[in-house]
């Protein structure tokens, strides 16, 4: 119940800002848009680097895996 009331009051707050303070609302919208674009490009470049690293990864040599096999037993 508290979540629903907070959701309604949050919506009313943004409606009041939009209705009575349009410049402030435009500033909020531009900040959120810039933040969203920055986060999108950050995660997009991060996933791109991970995919590039996985694509260029070579198969490990069998001799390099021998210590791991003995240690695991």
NORSULJO-V822939 format. One record per backbone hydrogen bond with DSSP energy under -0.5 kcal/mol. CO is the residue of the C=O (numbers start at 1). NH is the residue of the N-H. Records with the same first field share a line. If there is no record, write none. Layout:
CO->NH + NH
This chain:
1->5
2->6
3->7
4->8
5->9
6->10
7->11
8->12
9->13
10->14
11->15
12->16
13->17
14->18
15->19
16->20 + 21
17->21
21->25
22->26
23->27
24->28
25->29
26->30
27->31
28->32
29->33
30->34
31->35
32->36
33->37
34->38
35->39
36->40
37->41
38->42
39->43
40->44
41->45
42->46
43->47
44->48
45->49
46->50
47->51
48->52
49->53
50->54
51->55
52->56
54->57
61->65
62->65 + 66
63->66
65->69
66->70
67->71
68->72
69->73
